[in-house]
Amino acid sequence: MREELISLLRCPVCYKENLIVYITNENHIEIREGYIKCQDCGKSYEINNGIVNLLINPSSEIINEQKGWTALEKAVVNTDELMLSLPDAIGEHKTAWKSQAENFHYMFSKLNLNGKEAVLDLGSGRCWATRFLSRKGCYAVGLDILLTKYVGLLTSDIYIDRENIYFERVCGNMNALPFRDQIFDLVFISATLHHSSNISITLKEVSRVLKPQGQVVIINEPVAGLVKSVELDCTEIKMGINEHVYRLWKYLRELRRAGLQYRIYPYIGGYSRIINLINRGLIIISPKQLFCKKICDLLVYIQLLFLGGVLNLIAYKPE
């Protein structure tokens, strides 16, 4: 971490902002080891490998998820080269990442970043998306509960060392964000919300740390249609990972309750080849004129409501 990160943080115990950083080891890039101390409650938080750990009193759910992802990482072959290729991936991994990569590139192109934004990558995991935000010149911060290399925040050293970029990394709880109010211009959320057991709390926290007129980008979130069960039976759940699939109305209701206004965008991939082809067409024609936009928005809404698929949207926080 770098010392300027302190200006974004608050103590996750007492919520005060009077924090001081103590350095025990640093290099030409950042503080690698040390700790942050709250001058109000006296609580200290370690900095290890450039990552500040603000995750306090993790629930059994969080602990089980950490263990599950650590075990899953060992079950597949991961390399630095694979991390550097994400989200497009290489070799045998390309198929598994194809839909996520296409949705990411499509939605990322909608952001029009000017490089002056402070951006939170919520549930950043490996930080592959965080580094795209950093490439645009943004002050980017990745937050996750995972540290393990190749699935968590320790993967960040690959990008920082090999791509000559920098971004901050914070270990923390997305339902109790260790950041000050109204501090970020953009909160980026990719395939993360469905890991929350309470998206109402998560989105209220997102709204709290977002500046007025700030944006929230949500991509690659699975949606269950009316004809599909929300009950899941997959490898991740069996390993203790917190996986959910919510219906469209649940996402949209909680966005409104958090004071966020939104627009849904077409998605690529999902549960149907036919729908995938239709949506690729919508992506091409929807920007052409206002009437087409409204029709496209309605079609995507109906798809997600009845058939399910993948949620891509941009929301903003009014003044």
C-alpha positions as CSV (number, residue, x, y, z in Angstrom):
1,M,0.0,0.0,0.0
2,R,0.9,3.6,-0.3
3,E,0.3,6.2,2.4
4,E,-2.4,8.1,0.4
5,L,-4.7,5.1,0.9
6,I,-5.1,6.2,4.5
7,S,-7.2,9.1,3.2
8,L,-9.9,6.6,2.0
9,L,-10.0,4.4,5.0
10,R,-11.9,4.3,8.2
11,C,-11.4,2.0,11.2
12,P,-13.7,-1.1,10.8
13,V,-14.1,-1.3,14.6
14,C,-15.0,2.3,15.7
15,Y,-15.6,3.8,12.2
16,K,-13.3,6.8,13.0
17,E,-10.9,8.1,10.3
18,N,-7.9,9.0,12.6
19,L,-5.5,6.4,11.2
20,I,-1.7,6.4,11.2
21,V,0.5,4.1,9.2
22,Y,3.7,2.6,10.7
23,I,6.3,1.2,8.2
24,T,8.7,-1.7,8.9
25,N,9.6,-2.4,5.3
26,E,9.1,-0.6,2.0
27,N,10.5,-0.7,-1.5
28,H,10.5,1.8,-4.4
29,I,6.9,0.9,-5.2
30,E,5.0,0.8,-1.9
31,I,5.0,-0.1,1.8
32,R,5.4,-3.8,1.9
33,E,5.2,-4.5,5.7
34,G,3.9,-2.5,8.6
35,Y,0.6,-1.7,10.3
36,I,-2.1,0.9,10.5
37,K,-3.3,2.0,13.9
38,C,-6.5,3.7,14.8
39,Q,-5.8,6.7,17.2
40,D,-9.3,6.6,18.6
41,C,-9.9,2.9,19.6
42,G,-6.2,1.7,19.5
43,K,-6.9,-1.2,17.1
44,S,-4.0,-2.1,14.8
45,Y,-4.2,-3.7,11.3
46,E,-1.3,-5.5,9.6
47,I,0.2,-4.7,6.2
48,N,1.7,-7.8,4.6
49,N,3.0,-8.0,1.1
50,G,1.6,-4.5,0.4
51,I,-1.9,-5.6,1.4
52,V,-3.7,-4.0,4.4
53,N,-5.8,-6.5,6.3
54,L,-9.0,-4.8,7.6
55,L,-11.0,-8.0,7.8
56,I,-12.1,-8.2,11.4
57,N,-14.1,-11.0,13.2
58,P,-14.8,-12.9,10.0
59,S,-18.0,-15.0,10.1
60,S,-18.0,-18.7,9.7
61,E,-19.4,-18.1,6.2
62,I,-16.4,-16.0,5.3
63,I,-13.9,-18.5,6.8
64,N,-15.5,-21.4,4.9
65,E,-15.4,-19.4,1.7
66,Q,-11.7,-18.7,2.2
67,K,-11.0,-22.4,2.9
68,G,-13.1,-23.4,-0.1
69,W,-11.3,-21.1,-2.6
70,T,-7.9,-22.1,-1.2
71,A,-8.8,-25.8,-1.8
72,L,-10.2,-25.1,-5.3
73,E,-7.0,-23.2,-6.3
74,K,-5.0,-26.4,-5.6
75,A,-7.4,-28.5,-7.7
76,V,-6.4,-26.7,-11.0
77,V,-3.2,-25.7,-12.7
78,N,-2.6,-21.9,-12.3
79,T,0.3,-20.0,-13.7
80,D,1.4,-16.3,-13.8
81,E,0.9,-16.4,-17.6
82,L,-2.8,-17.5,-17.1
83,M,-3.3,-14.6,-14.7
84,L,-1.7,-12.1,-17.1
85,S,-4.1,-13.4,-19.9
86,L,-7.3,-12.8,-17.9
87,P,-10.1,-12.3,-18.6
88,D,-9.6,-13.7,-22.1
89,A,-7.5,-16.6,-20.7
90,I,-5.3,-19.0,-22.6
91,G,-5.3,-22.7,-23.6
92,E,-7.8,-24.9,-22.0
93,H,-9.2,-22.1,-19.8
94,K,-10.4,-20.0,-22.7
95,T,-13.8,-21.7,-23.0
96,A,-14.6,-21.3,-19.3
97,W,-13.8,-17.6,-19.3
98,K,-15.3,-16.8,-22.8
99,S,-18.6,-15.3,-21.7
100,Q,-17.2,-13.5,-18.7
101,A,-14.5,-11.9,-20.9
102,E,-17.0,-10.8,-23.6
103,N,-19.3,-9.2,-21.0
104,F,-16.4,-7.5,-19.3
105,H,-15.0,-6.0,-22.5
106,Y,-18.5,-4.9,-23.6
107,M,-19.4,-3.2,-20.3
108,F,-15.9,-1.8,-19.8
109,S,-16.2,0.1,-23.1
110,K,-19.2,1.9,-21.7
111,L,-17.4,3.6,-18.8
112,N,-15.7,6.5,-20.5
113,L,-13.1,6.8,-17.8
114,N,-10.9,10.0,-17.7
115,G,-8.2,8.6,-15.4
116,K,-9.1,11.0,-12.5
117,E,-11.5,8.6,-10.8
118,A,-11.1,6.8,-7.5
119,V,-12.4,3.3,-8.2
120,L,-13.3,0.4,-5.9
121,D,-13.1,-3.1,-7.5
122,L,-15.5,-4.9,-5.1
123,G,-14.7,-8.6,-4.7
124,S,-11.6,-8.2,-6.8
125,G,-10.3,-11.7,-6.2
126,R,-7.2,-12.1,-8.4
127,C,-7.3,-8.3,-9.3
128,W,-7.4,-8.9,-13.0
129,A,-10.1,-6.3,-13.4
130,T,-8.5,-3.9,-10.9
131,R,-5.4,-3.7,-13.2
132,F,-7.6,-2.7,-16.2
133,L,-8.9,0.2,-14.1
134,S,-5.3,1.1,-13.2
135,R,-4.3,1.1,-16.8
136,K,-6.8,3.8,-17.4
137,G,-5.0,6.0,-14.9
138,C,-7.6,5.6,-12.2
139,Y,-6.8,5.4,-8.5
140,A,-7.9,1.8,-8.2
141,V,-8.5,-0.2,-5.0
142,G,-9.2,-3.9,-5.0
143,L,-11.1,-5.4,-2.0
144,D,-11.6,-9.1,-1.3
145,I,-11.7,-11.6,1.6
146,L,-9.2,-13.8,-0.2
147,L,-5.4,-13.5,0.0
148,T,-4.2,-16.8,-1.6
149,K,-2.2,-16.3,-4.8
150,Y,-4.1,-17.2,-8.0
151,V,-7.5,-16.7,-6.4
152,G,-6.9,-13.8,-4.1
153,L,-5.2,-10.5,-3.5
154,L,-1.6,-11.9,-3.6
155,T,-2.1,-12.4,-7.3
156,S,-1.7,-8.6,-7.6
157,D,2.1,-8.7,-7.4
158,I,2.1,-10.4,-10.8
159,Y,0.4,-7.4,-12.4
160,I,2.3,-4.8,-10.5
161,D,5.7,-6.4,-11.2
162,R,5.1,-7.4,-14.8
163,E,2.8,-4.6,-16.2
164,N,4.4,-1.5,-14.6
165,I,1.1,-0.5,-13.0
166,Y,-0.1,0.1,-9.4
167,F,-3.3,-0.3,-7.5
168,E,-4.1,-0.7,-3.8
169,R,-5.3,-4.0,-2.2
170,V,-7.4,-4.3,0.9
171,C,-8.6,-7.4,2.6
172,G,-12.1,-6.6,3.9
173,N,-15.8,-7.5,4.2
174,M,-18.0,-6.2,1.4
175,N,-20.9,-6.0,3.9
176,A,-18.9,-3.7,6.2
177,L,-16.6,-1.7,3.9
178,P,-13.6,-0.2,5.7
179,F,-13.9,3.0,3.7
180,R,-15.1,6.6,4.4
181,D,-18.4,7.8,3.2
182,Q,-18.7,9.2,-0.4
183,I,-15.1,8.5,-1.3
184,F,-15.3,6.6,-4.7
185,D,-16.4,7.9,-8.1
186,L,-17.0,4.3,-9.4
187,V,-17.6,0.9,-7.8
188,F,-16.9,-2.0,-10.1
189,I,-18.6,-5.3,-9.4
190,S,-17.8,-8.3,-11.5
191,A,-19.4,-11.7,-10.6
192,T,-19.3,-10.8,-6.9
193,L,-22.8,-9.9,-5.7
194,H,-24.0,-13.5,-5.9
195,H,-21.4,-14.4,-3.3
196,S,-23.2,-12.2,-0.8
197,S,-25.9,-13.7,1.4
198,N,-27.4,-10.3,1.9
199,I,-27.2,-8.1,-1.2
200,S,-29.4,-5.5,0.5
201,I,-26.5,-4.8,3.0
202,T,-23.9,-5.1,0.3
203,L,-25.6,-2.5,-2.0
204,K,-26.3,-0.1,0.9
205,E,-22.6,-0.2,1.7
206,V,-21.7,0.4,-1.9
207,S,-24.1,3.4,-2.0
208,R,-22.5,4.7,1.2
209,V,-19.0,4.8,-0.1
210,L,-20.1,6.2,-3.5
211,K,-20.0,9.9,-4.3
212,P,-23.2,11.7,-5.4
213,Q,-23.4,11.1,-9.2
214,G,-21.0,8.2,-8.9
215,Q,-21.5,5.0,-10.9
216,V,-21.9,1.4,-10.0
217,V,-21.0,-1.1,-12.7
218,I,-22.4,-4.6,-12.2
219,I,-21.5,-7.4,-14.7
220,N,-21.5,-11.1,-15.0
221,E,-24.1,-11.7,-12.2
222,P,-26.1,-14.9,-12.6
223,V,-29.9,-14.4,-12.7
224,A,-32.5,-17.1,-12.2
225,G,-35.6,-16.9,-14.4
226,L,-39.1,-17.7,-13.2
227,V,-38.7,-21.2,-14.7
228,K,-35.4,-21.9,-12.9
229,S,-34.8,-22.8,-9.3
230,V,-32.7,-20.6,-7.1
231,E,-31.3,-23.7,-5.3
232,L,-27.8,-24.6,-6.4
233,D,-25.9,-27.8,-6.3
234,C,-22.4,-27.3,-7.5
235,T,-18.8,-28.0,-6.7
236,E,-18.2,-24.5,-5.2
237,I,-21.0,-25.0,-2.6
238,K,-19.8,-28.4,-1.7
239,M,-16.4,-26.8,-0.9
240,G,-17.9,-24.2,1.3
241,I,-18.0,-21.3,-1.1
242,N,-20.9,-18.9,-0.8
243,E,-22.8,-19.2,-4.1
244,H,-26.3,-17.9,-4.8
245,V,-28.4,-17.1,-7.9
246,Y,-30.9,-14.4,-7.4
247,R,-33.9,-13.4,-9.5
248,L,-33.9,-10.1,-11.4
249,W,-36.5,-8.4,-9.2
250,K,-34.3,-9.1,-6.1
251,Y,-31.3,-7.3,-7.7
252,L,-33.4,-4.3,-8.9
253,R,-35.4,-3.9,-5.7
254,E,-32.2,-3.8,-3.6
255,L,-30.6,-1.3,-6.0
256,R,-33.6,1.0,-5.5
257,R,-33.6,0.6,-1.8
258,A,-29.9,1.6,-1.8
259,G,-30.9,4.8,-3.6
260,L,-29.4,3.8,-6.9
261,Q,-30.9,4.3,-10.4
262,Y,-30.0,1.9,-13.1
263,R,-30.0,0.8,-16.7
264,I,-29.8,-2.9,-17.8
265,Y,-27.6,-3.8,-20.8
266,P,-27.6,-6.9,-23.0
267,Y,-25.5,-9.9,-21.9
268,I,-23.4,-12.4,-23.9
269,G,-23.6,-16.0,-23.0
270,G,-26.0,-17.4,-20.4
271,Y,-28.4,-20.4,-20.6
272,S,-29.5,-20.2,-24.2
273,R,-27.7,-20.2,-27.6
274,I,-30.7,-18.4,-29.2
275,I,-30.8,-15.7,-26.6
276,N,-27.1,-15.3,-27.0
277,L,-27.4,-14.6,-30.7
278,I,-30.3,-12.2,-30.1
279,N,-28.3,-10.3,-27.5
280,R,-25.3,-10.0,-29.8
281,G,-27.6,-8.3,-32.3
282,L,-29.0,-6.0,-29.6
283,I,-25.5,-4.9,-28.7
284,I,-25.0,-3.8,-32.3
285,I,-28.3,-2.0,-32.8
286,S,-29.1,-0.6,-29.4
287,P,-26.8,2.5,-29.6
288,K,-28.3,3.6,-32.9
289,Q,-31.3,5.6,-31.7
290,L,-33.5,6.2,-28.7
291,F,-36.4,4.0,-29.9
292,C,-34.1,1.0,-30.4
293,K,-32.6,1.5,-27.0
294,K,-36.0,1.3,-25.3
295,I,-37.0,-1.8,-27.2
296,C,-33.6,-3.5,-26.5
297,D,-33.9,-2.6,-22.8
298,L,-37.4,-4.1,-22.7
299,L,-36.3,-7.3,-24.4
300,V,-33.3,-7.9,-22.1
301,Y,-35.6,-7.2,-19.1
302,I,-38.1,-9.8,-20.3
303,Q,-35.3,-12.3,-21.0
304,L,-33.8,-12.0,-17.5
305,L,-37.2,-12.0,-15.8
306,F,-38.6,-15.1,-17.4
307,L,-35.6,-17.1,-18.7
308,G,-32.7,-15.8,-16.5
309,G,-29.2,-15.2,-17.8
310,V,-26.5,-12.8,-16.8
311,L,-27.0,-9.3,-15.3
312,N,-25.1,-6.4,-16.8
313,L,-26.1,-2.9,-15.6
314,I,-24.8,0.6,-14.8
315,A,-26.3,2.4,-11.9
316,Y,-25.7,5.8,-10.5
317,K,-26.3,7.7,-7.2
318,P,-28.4,10.8,-7.6
319,E,-27.3,14.1,-6.0
